[in-house]
Amino acid sequence: MTVRGRVATPLMIAARLTRNGTRGGSTSGYRASVDLDTLIRRWRQEDQDARRMATVAYVDRRYALGFDPI
């Protein structure tokens, strides 16, 4: 998750701040959104192939254990 997070975080922020490239005058937001979607599909498939816990289940478990990101 740490390695993936380092790759995904700047893409998520750029996509979010530009509303996937439709605001803010930057074309990078759209590309960031597309690249992030591609990575998410790839990582989901890798996790399924390796029989790892799904990301949603992982986040559910973290919250149940008291995770507070703020």
PQR file of N, CA, C, O and H, with PARSE charges and radii, in Angstrom:
ATOM      1  N   MET A   1       0.813  -1.193   0.000 -0.4000 1.5000
ATOM      2  CA  MET A   1       0.000   0.000   0.000 -0.0000 2.0000
ATOM      3  C   MET A   1       0.860   1.263   0.000  0.5500 1.7000
ATOM      4  O   MET A   1       0.498   2.255  -0.632 -0.5500 1.4000
ATOM      5  N   THR A   2       1.975   1.237   0.690 -0.4000 1.5000
ATOM      6  CA  THR A   2       2.814   2.434   0.748 -0.0000 2.0000
ATOM      7  C   THR A   2       3.362   2.795  -0.626  0.5500 1.7000
ATOM      8  O   THR A   2       3.330   3.959  -1.025 -0.5500 1.4000
ATOM      9  H   THR A   2       2.269   0.431   1.203  0.4000 1.0000
ATOM     10  N   VAL A   3       3.858   1.809  -1.341 -0.4000 1.5000
ATOM     11  CA  VAL A   3       4.408   2.066  -2.679 -0.0000 2.0000
ATOM     12  C   VAL A   3       3.308   2.550  -3.613  0.5500 1.7000
ATOM     13  O   VAL A   3       3.492   3.517  -4.353 -0.5500 1.4000
ATOM     14  H   VAL A   3       3.883   0.864  -1.017  0.4000 1.0000
ATOM     15  N   ARG A   4       2.183   1.886  -3.576 -0.4000 1.5000
ATOM     16  CA  ARG A   4       1.062   2.299  -4.425 -0.0000 2.0000
ATOM     17  C   ARG A   4       0.593   3.700  -4.056  0.5500 1.7000
ATOM     18  O   ARG A   4       0.267   4.501  -4.932 -0.5500 1.4000
ATOM     19  H   ARG A   4       2.033   1.101  -2.975  0.4000 1.0000
ATOM     20  N   GLY A   5       0.561   3.990  -2.782 -0.4000 1.5000
ATOM     21  CA  GLY A   5       0.132   5.306  -2.328 -0.0000 2.0000
ATOM     22  C   GLY A   5       1.029   6.424  -2.822  0.5500 1.7000
ATOM     23  O   GLY A   5       0.554   7.508  -3.161 -0.5500 1.4000
ATOM     24  H   GLY A   5       0.826   3.340  -2.070  0.4000 1.0000
ATOM     25  N   ARG A   6       2.322   6.161  -2.861 -0.4000 1.5000
ATOM     26  CA  ARG A   6       3.262   7.175  -3.346 -0.0000 2.0000
ATOM     27  C   ARG A   6       3.043   7.479  -4.822  0.5500 1.7000
ATOM     28  O   ARG A   6       3.284   8.599  -5.274 -0.5500 1.4000
ATOM     29  H   ARG A   6       2.708   5.281  -2.585  0.4000 1.0000
ATOM     30  N   VAL A   7       2.591   6.492  -5.561 -0.4000 1.5000
ATOM     31  CA  VAL A   7       2.304   6.689  -6.979 -0.0000 2.0000
ATOM     32  C   VAL A   7       0.932   7.343  -7.150  0.5500 1.7000
ATOM     33  O   VAL A   7       0.775   8.269  -7.946 -0.5500 1.4000
ATOM     34  H   VAL A   7       2.395   5.583  -5.194  0.4000 1.0000
ATOM     35  N   ALA A   8      -0.053   6.860  -6.404 -0.4000 1.5000
ATOM     36  CA  ALA A   8      -1.437   7.289  -6.604 -0.0000 2.0000
ATOM     37  C   ALA A   8      -1.762   8.661  -6.010  0.5500 1.7000
ATOM     38  O   ALA A   8      -2.578   9.393  -6.569 -0.5500 1.4000
ATOM     39  H   ALA A   8       0.074   6.108  -5.758  0.4000 1.0000
ATOM     40  N   THR A   9      -1.140   9.016  -4.898 -0.4000 1.5000
ATOM     41  CA  THR A   9      -1.528  10.242  -4.199 -0.0000 2.0000
ATOM     42  C   THR A   9      -1.431  11.498  -5.060  0.5500 1.7000
ATOM     43  O   THR A   9      -2.409  12.243  -5.129 -0.5500 1.4000
ATOM     44  H   THR A   9      -0.477   8.421  -4.444  0.4000 1.0000
ATOM     45  N   PRO A  10      -0.298  11.775  -5.725 -0.5600 1.5000
ATOM     46  CA  PRO A  10      -0.269  12.995  -6.536  0.2800 2.0000
ATOM     47  C   PRO A  10      -1.267  12.970  -7.689  0.5500 1.7000
ATOM     48  O   PRO A  10      -1.796  14.012  -8.076 -0.5500 1.4000
ATOM     49  N   LEU A  11      -1.526  11.784  -8.237 -0.4000 1.5000
ATOM     50  CA  LEU A  11      -2.517  11.671  -9.307 -0.0000 2.0000
ATOM     51  C   LEU A  11      -3.912  11.977  -8.781  0.5500 1.7000
ATOM     52  O   LEU A  11      -4.685  12.683  -9.429 -0.5500 1.4000
ATOM     53  H   LEU A  11      -1.096  10.938  -7.922  0.4000 1.0000
ATOM     54  N   MET A  12      -4.236  11.439  -7.597 -0.4000 1.5000
ATOM     55  CA  MET A  12      -5.545  11.693  -7.001 -0.0000 2.0000
ATOM     56  C   MET A  12      -5.742  13.174  -6.713  0.5500 1.7000
ATOM     57  O   MET A  12      -6.810  13.725  -6.978 -0.5500 1.4000
ATOM     58  H   MET A  12      -3.608  10.865  -7.071  0.4000 1.0000
ATOM     59  N   ILE A  13      -4.725  13.813  -6.176 -0.4000 1.5000
ATOM     60  CA  ILE A  13      -4.845  15.227  -5.829 -0.0000 2.0000
ATOM     61  C   ILE A  13      -5.021  16.073  -7.093  0.5500 1.7000
ATOM     62  O   ILE A  13      -5.886  16.947  -7.143 -0.5500 1.4000
ATOM     63  H   ILE A  13      -3.857  13.365  -5.961  0.4000 1.0000
ATOM     64  N   ALA A  14      -4.204  15.814  -8.105 -0.4000 1.5000
ATOM     65  CA  ALA A  14      -4.317  16.578  -9.356 -0.0000 2.0000
ATOM     66  C   ALA A  14      -5.678  16.373 -10.005  0.5500 1.7000
ATOM     67  O   ALA A  14      -6.295  17.327 -10.480 -0.5500 1.4000
ATOM     68  H   ALA A  14      -3.501  15.104  -8.065  0.4000 1.0000
ATOM     69  N   ALA A  15      -6.144  15.137 -10.025 -0.4000 1.5000
ATOM     70  CA  ALA A  15      -7.458  14.851 -10.617 -0.0000 2.0000
ATOM     71  C   ALA A  15      -8.563  15.542  -9.830  0.5500 1.7000
ATOM     72  O   ALA A  15      -9.475  16.127 -10.414 -0.5500 1.4000
ATOM     73  H   ALA A  15      -5.644  14.362  -9.639  0.4000 1.0000
ATOM     74  N   ARG A  16      -8.483  15.475  -8.527 -0.4000 1.5000
ATOM     75  CA  ARG A  16      -9.527  16.061  -7.674 -0.0000 2.0000
ATOM     76  C   ARG A  16      -9.549  17.580  -7.775  0.5500 1.7000
ATOM     77  O   ARG A  16     -10.615  18.179  -7.917 -0.5500 1.4000
ATOM     78  H   ARG A  16      -7.742  15.000  -8.053  0.4000 1.0000
ATOM     79  N   LEU A  17      -8.378  18.203  -7.703 -0.4000 1.5000
ATOM     80  CA  LEU A  17      -8.324  19.668  -7.712 -0.0000 2.0000
ATOM     81  C   LEU A  17      -8.738  20.268  -9.050  0.5500 1.7000
ATOM     82  O   LEU A  17      -9.149  21.427  -9.111 -0.5500 1.4000
ATOM     83  H   LEU A  17      -7.512  17.716  -7.587  0.4000 1.0000
ATOM     84  N   THR A  18      -8.634  19.491 -10.115 -0.4000 1.5000
ATOM     85  CA  THR A  18      -9.031  19.988 -11.443 -0.0000 2.0000
ATOM     86  C   THR A  18     -10.347  19.368 -11.909  0.5500 1.7000
ATOM     87  O   THR A  18     -10.750  19.540 -13.060 -0.5500 1.4000
ATOM     88  H   THR A  18      -8.301  18.549 -10.066  0.4000 1.0000
ATOM     89  N   ARG A  19     -11.009  18.649 -11.010 -0.4000 1.5000
ATOM     90  CA  ARG A  19     -12.246  17.928 -11.358 -0.0000 2.0000
ATOM     91  C   ARG A  19     -12.027  17.093 -12.613  0.5500 1.7000
ATOM     92  O   ARG A  19     -12.764  17.189 -13.594 -0.5500 1.4000
ATOM     93  H   ARG A  19     -10.682  18.509 -10.076  0.4000 1.0000
ATOM     94  N   ASN A  20     -11.002  16.285 -12.545 -0.4000 1.5000
ATOM     95  CA  ASN A  20     -10.605  15.387 -13.637 -0.0000 2.0000
ATOM     96  C   ASN A  20     -10.256  16.133 -14.919  0.5500 1.7000
ATOM     97  O   ASN A  20     -10.476  15.642 -16.026 -0.5500 1.4000
ATOM     98  H   ASN A  20     -10.403  16.207 -11.748  0.4000 1.0000
ATOM     99  N   GLY A  21      -9.712  17.320 -14.742 -0.4000 1.5000
ATOM    100  CA  GLY A  21      -9.244  18.096 -15.880 -0.0000 2.0000
ATOM    101  C   GLY A  21     -10.246  19.062 -16.467  0.5500 1.7000
ATOM    102  O   GLY A  21      -9.953  19.712 -17.470 -0.5500 1.4000
ATOM    103  H   GLY A  21      -9.533  17.719 -13.843  0.4000 1.0000
ATOM    104  N   THR A  22     -11.430  19.177 -15.868 -0.4000 1.5000
ATOM    105  CA  THR A  22     -12.439  20.077 -16.409 -0.0000 2.0000
ATOM    106  C   THR A  22     -12.387  21.472 -15.794  0.5500 1.7000
ATOM    107  O   THR A  22     -13.092  22.371 -16.253 -0.5500 1.4000
ATOM    108  H   THR A  22     -11.668  18.648 -15.053  0.4000 1.0000
ATOM    109  N   ARG A  23     -11.560  21.670 -14.761 -0.4000 1.5000
ATOM    110  CA  ARG A  23     -11.436  22.969 -14.106 -0.0000 2.0000
ATOM    111  C   ARG A  23      -9.966  23.264 -13.832  0.5500 1.7000
ATOM    112  O   ARG A  23      -9.135  22.359 -13.772 -0.5500 1.4000
ATOM    113  H   ARG A  23     -10.987  20.940 -14.389  0.4000 1.0000
ATOM    114  N   GLY A  24      -9.668  24.532 -13.670 -0.4000 1.5000
ATOM    115  CA  GLY A  24      -8.339  24.919 -13.221 -0.0000 2.0000
ATOM    116  C   GLY A  24      -7.344  25.229 -14.316  0.5500 1.7000
ATOM    117  O   GLY A  24      -6.212  25.607 -14.013 -0.5500 1.4000
ATOM    118  H   GLY A  24     -10.344  25.268 -13.719  0.4000 1.0000
ATOM    119  N   GLY A  25      -7.714  25.086 -15.567 -0.4000 1.5000
ATOM    120  CA  GLY A  25      -6.826  25.460 -16.660 -0.0000 2.0000
ATOM    121  C   GLY A  25      -5.640  24.546 -16.879  0.5500 1.7000
ATOM    122  O   GLY A  25      -4.700  24.921 -17.579 -0.5500 1.4000
ATOM    123  H   GLY A  25      -8.633  24.779 -15.813  0.4000 1.0000
ATOM    124  N   SER A  26      -5.657  23.356 -16.301 -0.4000 1.5000
ATOM    125  CA  SER A  26      -4.549  22.416 -16.478 -0.0000 2.0000
ATOM    126  C   SER A  26      -5.031  21.171 -17.212  0.5500 1.7000
ATOM    127  O   SER A  26      -6.080  20.614 -16.888 -0.5500 1.4000
ATOM    128  H   SER A  26      -6.421  23.051 -15.732  0.4000 1.0000
ATOM    129  N   THR A  27      -4.270  20.748 -18.183 -0.4000 1.5000
ATOM    130  CA  THR A  27      -4.613  19.511 -18.890 -0.0000 2.0000
ATOM    131  C   THR A  27      -4.106  18.286 -18.134  0.5500 1.7000
ATOM    132  O   THR A  27      -4.466  17.157 -18.468 -0.5500 1.4000
ATOM    133  H   THR A  27      -3.418  21.200 -18.447  0.4000 1.0000
ATOM    134  N   SER A  28      -3.287  18.501 -17.136 -0.4000 1.5000
ATOM    135  CA  SER A  28      -2.730  17.382 -16.381 -0.0000 2.0000
ATOM    136  C   SER A  28      -3.778  16.660 -15.546  0.5500 1.7000
ATOM    137  O   SER A  28      -3.639  15.465 -15.287 -0.5500 1.4000
ATOM    138  H   SER A  28      -2.995  19.418 -16.865  0.4000 1.0000
ATOM    139  N   GLY A  29      -4.814  17.358 -15.125 -0.4000 1.5000
ATOM    140  CA  GLY A  29      -5.841  16.735 -14.297 -0.0000 2.0000
ATOM    141  C   GLY A  29      -6.547  15.597 -15.004  0.5500 1.7000
ATOM    142  O   GLY A  29      -6.811  14.558 -14.401 -0.5500 1.4000
ATOM    143  H   GLY A  29      -4.926  18.329 -15.336  0.4000 1.0000
ATOM    144  N   TYR A  30      -6.854  15.782 -16.274 -0.4000 1.5000
ATOM    145  CA  TYR A  30      -7.517  14.715 -17.036 -0.0000 2.0000
ATOM    146  C   TYR A  30      -6.586  13.519 -17.186  0.5500 1.7000
ATOM    147  O   TYR A  30      -6.990  12.378 -16.965 -0.5500 1.4000
ATOM    148  H   TYR A  30      -6.640  16.627 -16.765  0.4000 1.0000
ATOM    149  N   ARG A  31      -5.346  13.786 -17.560 -0.4000 1.5000
ATOM    150  CA  ARG A  31      -4.396  12.681 -17.715 -0.0000 2.0000
ATOM    151  C   ARG A  31      -4.171  11.961 -16.389  0.5500 1.7000
ATOM    152  O   ARG A  31      -4.073  10.734 -16.354 -0.5500 1.4000
ATOM    153  H   ARG A  31      -5.018  14.713 -17.739  0.4000 1.0000
ATOM    154  N   ALA A  32      -4.088  12.723 -15.298 -0.4000 1.5000
ATOM    155  CA  ALA A  32      -3.919  12.111 -13.980 -0.0000 2.0000
ATOM    156  C   ALA A  32      -5.090  11.195 -13.667  0.5500 1.7000
ATOM    157  O   ALA A  32      -4.904  10.104 -13.127 -0.5500 1.4000
ATOM    158  H   ALA A  32      -4.168  13.719 -15.326  0.4000 1.0000
ATOM    159  N   SER A  33      -6.297  11.634 -14.005 -0.4000 1.5000
ATOM    160  CA  SER A  33      -7.487  10.830 -13.768 -0.0000 2.0000
ATOM    161  C   SER A  33      -7.453   9.525 -14.566  0.5500 1.7000
ATOM    162  O   SER A  33      -7.748   8.456 -14.032 -0.5500 1.4000
ATOM    163  H   SER A  33      -6.449  12.519 -14.444  0.4000 1.0000
ATOM    164  N   VAL A  34      -7.095   9.618 -15.834 -0.4000 1.5000
ATOM    165  CA  VAL A  34      -7.017   8.426 -16.693 -0.0000 2.0000
ATOM    166  C   VAL A  34      -5.930   7.479 -16.198  0.5500 1.7000
ATOM    167  O   VAL A  34      -6.140   6.269 -16.122 -0.5500 1.4000
ATOM    168  H   VAL A  34      -6.856  10.486 -16.269  0.4000 1.0000
ATOM    169  N   ASP A  35      -4.773   8.033 -15.863 -0.4000 1.5000
ATOM    170  CA  ASP A  35      -3.669   7.198 -15.376 -0.0000 2.0000
ATOM    171  C   ASP A  35      -4.032   6.518 -14.062  0.5500 1.7000
ATOM    172  O   ASP A  35      -3.711   5.347 -13.856 -0.5500 1.4000
ATOM    173  H   ASP A  35      -4.603   9.017 -15.924  0.4000 1.0000
ATOM    174  N   LEU A  36      -4.699   7.247 -13.175 -0.4000 1.5000
ATOM    175  CA  LEU A  36      -5.106   6.669 -11.901 -0.0000 2.0000
ATOM    176  C   LEU A  36      -6.103   5.533 -12.119  0.5500 1.7000
ATOM    177  O   LEU A  36      -5.985   4.485 -11.484 -0.5500 1.4000
ATOM    178  H   LEU A  36      -4.960   8.198 -13.342  0.4000 1.0000
ATOM    179  N   ASP A  37      -7.067   5.720 -12.991 -0.4000 1.5000
ATOM    180  CA  ASP A  37      -8.032   4.652 -13.289 -0.0000 2.0000
ATOM    181  C   ASP A  37      -7.326   3.406 -13.830  0.5500 1.7000
ATOM    182  O   ASP A  37      -7.670   2.280 -13.469 -0.5500 1.4000
ATOM    183  H   ASP A  37      -7.162   6.571 -13.507  0.4000 1.0000
ATOM    184  N   THR A  38      -6.348   3.620 -14.690 -0.4000 1.5000
ATOM    185  CA  THR A  38      -5.586   2.500 -15.248 -0.0000 2.0000
ATOM    186  C   THR A  38      -4.834   1.754 -14.150  0.5500 1.7000
ATOM    187  O   THR A  38      -4.845   0.524 -14.109 -0.5500 1.4000
ATOM    188  H   THR A  38      -6.069   4.534 -14.983  0.4000 1.0000
ATOM    189  N   LEU A  39      -4.187   2.497 -13.267 -0.4000 1.5000
ATOM    190  CA  LEU A  39      -3.450   1.867 -12.170 -0.0000 2.0000
ATOM    191  C   LEU A  39      -4.376   1.101 -11.237  0.5500 1.7000
ATOM    192  O   LEU A  39      -4.046  -0.002 -10.801 -0.5500 1.4000
ATOM    193  H   LEU A  39      -4.178   3.497 -13.300  0.4000 1.0000
ATOM    194  N   ILE A  40      -5.529   1.676 -10.929 -0.4000 1.5000
ATOM    195  CA  ILE A  40      -6.469   1.002 -10.038 -0.0000 2.0000
ATOM    196  C   ILE A  40      -6.929  -0.328 -10.641  0.5500 1.7000
ATOM    197  O   ILE A  40      -6.994  -1.337  -9.939 -0.5500 1.4000
ATOM    198  H   ILE A  40      -5.797   2.572 -11.283  0.4000 1.0000
ATOM    199  N   ARG A  41      -7.246  -0.332 -11.928 -0.4000 1.5000
ATOM    200  CA  ARG A  41      -7.637  -1.590 -12.583 -0.0000 2.0000
ATOM    201  C   ARG A  41      -6.500  -2.613 -12.529  0.5500 1.7000
ATOM    202  O   ARG A  41      -6.728  -3.788 -12.243 -0.5500 1.4000
ATOM    203  H   ARG A  41      -7.194   0.488 -12.498  0.4000 1.0000
ATOM    204  N   ARG A  42      -5.278  -2.158 -12.806 -0.4000 1.5000
ATOM    205  CA  ARG A  42      -4.117  -3.056 -12.785 -0.0000 2.0000
ATOM    206  C   ARG A  42      -3.892  -3.625 -11.386  0.5500 1.7000
ATOM    207  O   ARG A  42      -3.697  -4.829 -11.225 -0.5500 1.4000
ATOM    208  H   ARG A  42      -5.093  -1.203 -13.039  0.4000 1.0000
ATOM    209  N   TRP A  43      -3.920  -2.765 -10.386 -0.4000 1.5000
ATOM    210  CA  TRP A  43      -3.676  -3.215  -9.015 -0.0000 2.0000
ATOM    211  C   TRP A  43      -4.766  -4.144  -8.523  0.5500 1.7000
ATOM    212  O   TRP A  43      -4.488  -5.100  -7.798 -0.5500 1.4000
ATOM    213  H   TRP A  43      -4.078  -1.786 -10.517  0.4000 1.0000
ATOM    214  N   ARG A  44      -6.010  -3.873  -8.912 -0.4000 1.5000
ATOM    215  CA  ARG A  44      -7.107  -4.755  -8.512 -0.0000 2.0000
ATOM    216  C   ARG A  44      -6.905  -6.151  -9.096  0.5500 1.7000
ATOM    217  O   ARG A  44      -7.107  -7.154  -8.412 -0.5500 1.4000
ATOM    218  H   ARG A  44      -6.236  -3.097  -9.500  0.4000 1.0000
ATOM    219  N   GLN A  45      -6.506  -6.204 -10.357 -0.4000 1.5000
ATOM    220  CA  GLN A  45      -6.268  -7.502 -10.992 -0.0000 2.0000
ATOM    221  C   GLN A  45      -5.078  -8.212 -10.347  0.5500 1.7000
ATOM    222  O   GLN A  45      -5.133  -9.418 -10.108 -0.5500 1.4000
ATOM    223  H   GLN A  45      -6.342  -5.389 -10.913  0.4000 1.0000
ATOM    224  N   GLU A  46      -4.012  -7.478 -10.067 -0.4000 1.5000
ATOM    225  CA  GLU A  46      -2.850  -8.075  -9.399 -0.0000 2.0000
ATOM    226  C   GLU A  46      -3.239  -8.659  -8.046  0.5500 1.7000
ATOM    227  O   GLU A  46      -2.807  -9.756  -7.690 -0.5500 1.4000
ATOM    228  H   GLU A  46      -3.967  -6.498 -10.262  0.4000 1.0000
ATOM    229  N   ASP A  47      -4.052  -7.929  -7.298 -0.4000 1.5000
ATOM    230  CA  ASP A  47      -4.494  -8.411  -5.986 -0.0000 2.0000
ATOM    231  C   ASP A  47      -5.347  -9.669  -6.126  0.5500 1.7000
ATOM    232  O   ASP A  47      -5.192 -10.613  -5.351 -0.5500 1.4000
ATOM    233  H   ASP A  47      -4.403  -7.039  -7.588  0.4000 1.0000
ATOM    234  N   GLN A  48      -6.239  -9.687  -7.103 -0.4000 1.5000
ATOM    235  CA  GLN A  48      -7.061 -10.874  -7.320 -0.0000 2.0000
ATOM    236  C   GLN A  48      -6.194 -12.065  -7.709  0.5500 1.7000
ATOM    237  O   GLN A  48      -6.388 -13.169  -7.200 -0.5500 1.4000
ATOM    238  H   GLN A  48      -6.365  -8.920  -7.733  0.4000 1.0000
ATOM    239  N   ASP A  49      -5.243 -11.848  -8.605 -0.4000 1.5000
ATOM    240  CA  ASP A  49      -4.366 -12.935  -9.050 -0.0000 2.0000
ATOM    241  C   ASP A  49      -3.532 -13.486  -7.900  0.5500 1.7000
ATOM    242  O   ASP A  49      -3.284 -14.689  -7.832 -0.5500 1.4000
ATOM    243  H   ASP A  49      -5.085 -10.951  -9.019  0.4000 1.0000
ATOM    244  N   ALA A  50      -3.101 -12.613  -7.003 -0.4000 1.5000
ATOM    245  CA  ALA A  50      -2.274 -13.030  -5.866 -0.0000 2.0000
ATOM    246  C   ALA A  50      -3.114 -13.427  -4.656  0.5500 1.7000
ATOM    247  O   ALA A  50      -2.573 -13.769  -3.604 -0.5500 1.4000
ATOM    248  H   ALA A  50      -3.302 -11.635  -7.059  0.4000 1.0000
ATOM    249  N   ARG A  51      -4.440 -13.381  -4.808 -0.4000 1.5000
ATOM    250  CA  ARG A  51      -5.374 -13.730  -3.741 -0.0000 2.0000
ATOM    251  C   ARG A  51      -5.170 -12.883  -2.487  0.5500 1.7000
ATOM    252  O   ARG A  51      -5.267 -13.368  -1.360 -0.5500 1.4000
ATOM    253  H   ARG A  51      -4.879 -13.104  -5.663  0.4000 1.0000
ATOM    254  N   ARG A  52      -4.883 -11.604  -2.721 -0.4000 1.5000
ATOM    255  CA  ARG A  52      -4.770 -10.666  -1.612 -0.0000 2.0000
ATOM    256  C   ARG A  52      -6.137 -10.093  -1.274  0.5500 1.7000
ATOM    257  O   ARG A  52      -7.066 -10.148  -2.079 -0.5500 1.4000
ATOM    258  H   ARG A  52      -4.804 -11.210  -3.637  0.4000 1.0000
ATOM    259  N   MET A  53      -6.243  -9.550  -0.087 -0.4000 1.5000
ATOM    260  CA  MET A  53      -7.472  -8.914   0.360 -0.0000 2.0000
ATOM    261  C   MET A  53      -7.824  -7.755  -0.569  0.5500 1.7000
ATOM    262  O   MET A  53      -6.947  -6.997  -0.983 -0.5500 1.4000
ATOM    263  H   MET A  53      -5.488  -9.505   0.567  0.4000 1.0000
ATOM    264  N   ALA A  54      -9.094  -7.622  -0.890 -0.4000 1.5000
ATOM    265  CA  ALA A  54      -9.553  -6.510  -1.710 -0.0000 2.0000
ATOM    266  C   ALA A  54      -9.342  -5.198  -0.962  0.5500 1.7000
ATOM    267  O   ALA A  54      -9.405  -5.161   0.267 -0.5500 1.4000
ATOM    268  H   ALA A  54      -9.806  -8.238  -0.553  0.4000 1.0000
ATOM    269  N   THR A  55      -9.095  -4.143  -1.691 -0.4000 1.5000
ATOM    270  CA  THR A  55      -8.808  -2.852  -1.081 -0.0000 2.0000
ATOM    271  C   THR A  55      -9.956  -2.355  -0.214  0.5500 1.7000
ATOM    272  O   THR A  55      -9.721  -1.812   0.866 -0.5500 1.4000
ATOM    273  H   THR A  55      -9.043  -4.173  -2.689  0.4000 1.0000
ATOM    274  N   VAL A  56     -11.185  -2.530  -0.664 -0.4000 1.5000
ATOM    275  CA  VAL A  56     -12.328  -2.082   0.132 -0.0000 2.0000
ATOM    276  C   VAL A  56     -12.383  -2.852   1.454  0.5500 1.7000
ATOM    277  O   VAL A  56     -12.646  -2.257   2.499 -0.5500 1.4000
ATOM    278  H   VAL A  56     -11.376  -2.971  -1.541  0.4000 1.0000
ATOM    279  N   ALA A  57     -12.144  -4.138   1.425 -0.4000 1.5000
ATOM    280  CA  ALA A  57     -12.132  -4.934   2.653 -0.0000 2.0000
ATOM    281  C   ALA A  57     -10.992  -4.480   3.571  0.5500 1.7000
ATOM    282  O   ALA A  57     -11.150  -4.442   4.791 -0.5500 1.4000
ATOM    283  H   ALA A  57     -11.931  -4.621   0.576  0.4000 1.0000
ATOM    284  N   TYR A  58      -9.857  -4.140   2.983 -0.4000 1.5000
ATOM    285  CA  TYR A  58      -8.711  -3.645   3.752 -0.0000 2.0000
ATOM    286  C   TYR A  58      -9.066  -2.347   4.473  0.5500 1.7000
ATOM    287  O   TYR A  58      -8.763  -2.184   5.655 -0.5500 1.4000
ATOM    288  H   TYR A  58      -9.729  -4.171   1.992  0.4000 1.0000
ATOM    289  N   VAL A  59      -9.711  -1.419   3.754 -0.4000 1.5000
ATOM    290  CA  VAL A  59     -10.100  -0.147   4.357 -0.0000 2.0000
ATOM    291  C   VAL A  59     -11.178  -0.371   5.424  0.5500 1.7000
ATOM    292  O   VAL A  59     -11.132   0.244   6.489 -0.5500 1.4000
ATOM    293  H   VAL A  59      -9.957  -1.551   2.793  0.4000 1.0000
ATOM    294  N   ASP A  60     -12.138  -1.241   5.144 -0.4000 1.5000
ATOM    295  CA  ASP A  60     -13.153  -1.573   6.143 -0.0000 2.0000
ATOM    296  C   ASP A  60     -12.506  -2.057   7.433  0.5500 1.7000
ATOM    297  O   ASP A  60     -12.892  -1.637   8.524 -0.5500 1.4000
ATOM    298  H   ASP A  60     -12.175  -1.741   4.278  0.4000 1.0000
ATOM    299  N   ARG A  61     -11.538  -2.927   7.308 -0.4000 1.5000
ATOM    300  CA  ARG A  61     -10.853  -3.479   8.477 -0.0000 2.0000
ATOM    301  C   ARG A  61     -10.106  -2.392   9.238  0.5500 1.7000
ATOM    302  O   ARG A  61     -10.146  -2.354  10.467 -0.5500 1.4000
ATOM    303  H   ARG A  61     -11.225  -3.269   6.422  0.4000 1.0000
ATOM    304  N   ARG A  62      -9.425  -1.511   8.514 -0.4000 1.5000
ATOM    305  CA  ARG A  62      -8.683  -0.432   9.171 -0.0000 2.0000
ATOM    306  C   ARG A  62      -9.623   0.475   9.969  0.5500 1.7000
ATOM    307  O   ARG A  62      -9.332   0.830  11.111 -0.5500 1.4000
ATOM    308  H   ARG A  62      -9.392  -1.543   7.515  0.4000 1.0000
ATOM    309  N   TYR A  63     -10.745   0.843   9.361 -0.4000 1.5000
ATOM    310  CA  TYR A  63     -11.708   1.684  10.079 -0.0000 2.0000
ATOM    311  C   TYR A  63     -12.265   0.966  11.303  0.5500 1.7000
ATOM    312  O   TYR A  63     -12.426   1.574  12.361 -0.5500 1.4000
ATOM    313  H   TYR A  63     -10.981   0.554   8.433  0.4000 1.0000
ATOM    314  N   ALA A  64     -12.559  -0.320  11.164 -0.4000 1.5000
ATOM    315  CA  ALA A  64     -13.083  -1.099  12.288 -0.0000 2.0000
ATOM    316  C   ALA A  64     -12.087  -1.157  13.444  0.5500 1.7000
ATOM    317  O   ALA A  64     -12.477  -1.283  14.604 -0.5500 1.4000
ATOM    318  H   ALA A  64     -12.429  -0.814  10.305  0.4000 1.0000
ATOM    319  N   LEU A  65     -10.803  -1.064  13.118 -0.4000 1.5000
ATOM    320  CA  LEU A  65      -9.768  -1.096  14.154 -0.0000 2.0000
ATOM    321  C   LEU A  65      -9.438   0.286  14.707  0.5500 1.7000
ATOM    322  O   LEU A  65      -8.533   0.431  15.528 -0.5500 1.4000
ATOM    323  H   LEU A  65     -10.486  -0.961  12.175  0.4000 1.0000
ATOM    324  N   GLY A  66     -10.183   1.312  14.252 -0.4000 1.5000
ATOM    325  CA  GLY A  66     -10.001   2.641  14.809 -0.0000 2.0000
ATOM    326  C   GLY A  66      -9.151   3.594  14.007  0.5500 1.7000
ATOM    327  O   GLY A  66      -8.766   4.646  14.518 -0.5500 1.4000
ATOM    328  H   GLY A  66     -10.919   1.194  13.585  0.4000 1.0000
ATOM    329  N   PHE A  67      -8.841   3.262  12.758 -0.4000 1.5000
ATOM    330  CA  PHE A  67      -8.037   4.141  11.912 -0.0000 2.0000
ATOM    331  C   PHE A  67      -8.717   5.495  11.746  0.5500 1.7000
ATOM    332  O   PHE A  67      -9.901   5.565  11.416 -0.5500 1.4000
ATOM    333  H   PHE A  67      -9.153   2.407  12.342  0.4000 1.0000
ATOM    334  N   ASP A  68      -7.972   6.557  11.973 -0.4000 1.5000
ATOM    335  CA  ASP A  68      -8.485   7.912  11.812 -0.0000 2.0000
ATOM    336  C   ASP A  68      -7.448   8.710  11.022  0.5500 1.7000
ATOM    337  O   ASP A  68      -6.432   9.114  11.588 -0.5500 1.4000
ATOM    338  H   ASP A  68      -7.010   6.500  12.241  0.4000 1.0000
ATOM    339  N   PRO A  69      -7.680   8.948   9.726 -0.5600 1.5000
ATOM    340  CA  PRO A  69      -6.678   9.607   8.896  0.2800 2.0000
ATOM    341  C   PRO A  69      -6.550  11.097   9.150  0.5500 1.7000
ATOM    342  O   PRO A  69      -5.607  11.725   8.669 -0.5500 1.4000
ATOM    343  N   ILE A  70      -7.472  11.668   9.887 -0.4000 1.5000
ATOM    344  CA  ILE A  70      -7.462  13.127  10.088 -0.0000 2.0000
ATOM    345  C   ILE A  70      -6.867  13.499  11.419  0.5500 1.7000
ATOM    346  O   ILE A  70      -6.782  14.682  11.748 -0.5500 1.4000
ATOM    347  H   ILE A  70      -8.238  11.158  10.277  0.4000 1.0000
TER
END
